[in-house]
Amino acid sequence: MTRSRAFVYVQHLLGIGHLRRAATLANALAEKGVDVTLASGGFPVSGLRLEGVELVQLPPAAAADLTFKSLVDAERKPVDDAWKSRRREVLLDAWRAADPHALIVELFPFGRRQLRFELVPLLDAASGSQHRPAIVCSVRDILGGGQDNPARQDEMLGTFERYFDRVLVHGDPKVIAFGRTFRHAAALGERLHYTGYIVEERESQGVEGPAGAGEGEVLVSAGGGAVGMRLLETAIRARPLCARAGSLWRILCGVNAPASELDRLAAIAREIAPGGIVVERARKDFPMLLAHCEVSISQGGYNTMMDCLRAGARSVVVPFAGGGEIEQTVRAHAFAERGLVEMVAEETLTPQSLADAVARVMERPRPPAAEIDLEGAKRSAELLYGWISEVKW
């Protein structure tokens, strides 16, 4: 009997959160016996866990700056029409080779307008195919841009109506409803499906750290490390001001942080607290460190916040707000209102304000993960498997 097939498209432009979330979804779908192809358009990320999933690495692109309006290629040069044409053909070739029963597009049409040069042809090919697949959008709980632009949101709805059958919103409507940042959410009707937040199970990662790894530590992280150096440096300078000054502070710079920044932060750490601060790259046993640490300080990205909740870690978050981004701030506010995290706004971040936030969060018990639906990967796979089963060729 022919196995079901799915094709997942994802593009990360700055951090690695989009790719990690898409990979977790792809793994969950593969666990149900579906042959999954994951087409990634961002720069390669080491250590990405894929099990039973075929990875197609497209010619990589990243955001030229924090406006996210322009793309640069692997050599950090602006992409041109010839580059776009080559990449579009690589994507369409991969699509044709997969011949999937389901096409899952991450974020678009609710974002990634810069990728229309390849996404519109992909969607045209899928929707006009003799073997038309189920066409599904996979999107996080909060849109990062265009929420204050009615014309942009009208365009999002129009594109969805033209191509898509359904949308998976990876969030919990009890906390943040999709309508908070997408004004046409009600028009999606029964095509909108909340899945719960996507978080990778620690047990499924197959990574065992040293016994008690992270015990009693203050764990400071900034996701992939493309941004967040200010937070990491501020945390180092906050240690002497903090009630947890006697604890080991572990600074994780992320896979994308330049080596020069790693060296600079390590030098500051040696000056501030010799032997009391460890500066290193991201670690594969990060979930285990979270489970054992006294406090997590992070930038408040989607994946890190869900990891913290799953681990039951006391958390201080400083949401990224560069380039007019609101996504992390809106989510951090919503979680802080429920007492699940302590938030420090980026514009008020100082060593003292961070130390004060650590003191406040230490007065509270560890947050109960049960308050938030964290079964997004499992629920997404169940829904997709059901829709794939309905495809008749």
Salt bridges, closest charged atoms under 4 A:
ASP35 OD1 - ARG3 NE 2.87
GLU51 OE2 - ARG49 NH1 2.69
GLU75 OE1 - LYS77 NZ 3.40
GLU89 OE1 - ARG96 NH2 3.93
ASP93 OD1 - ARG96 NH2 2.64
ASP99 OD2 - ARG5 NH2 3.54
ASP99 OD1 - HIS131 ND1 3.61
GLU106 OE2 - HIS18 ND1 2.73
GLU106 OE2 - ARG21 NH2 3.31
GLU118 OE2 - ARG87 NH2 2.58
ASP124 OD1 - ARG162 NH2 3.78
ASP141 OD1 - ARG331 NH2 2.65
ASP154 OD1 - ARG183 NH1 3.66
ASP154 OD1 - HIS184 NE2 2.66
GLU155 OE2 - ARG113 NE 3.33
GLU155 OE2 - ARG116 NH1 3.68
GLU161 OE1 - ARG191 NH1 2.79
ASP165 OD2 - ARG132 NH1 2.97
ASP172 OD2 - LYS174 NZ 2.79
GLU200 OE2 - ARG49 NE 2.41
GLU201 OE2 - ARG310 NH2 3.21
GLU217 OE2 - ARG250 NH2 2.78
GLU233 OE2 - ARG237 NE 3.17
GLU233 OE1 - ARG264 NH1 2.82
GLU261 OE1 - ARG264 NH2 3.06
GLU280 OE2 - ARG250 NH1 2.61
GLU280 OE2 - ARG283 NH1 3.31
ASP285 OD2 - ARG283 NH2 2.80
GLU294 OE1 - ARG244 NH2 3.99
GLU294 OE1 - ARG314 NH1 3.76
ASP307 OD2 - ARG20 NH2 2.52
GLU327 OE1 - ARG140 NH1 3.38
GLU327 OE2 - ARG331 NH1 2.63
GLU342 OE2 - ARG360 NE 2.66
GLU342 OE1 - ARG364 NH1 2.83
GLU375 OE2 - ARG310 NH1 3.66
GLU382 OE1 - ARG379 NH1 3.67
GLU390 OE1 - ARG166 NH2 3.48
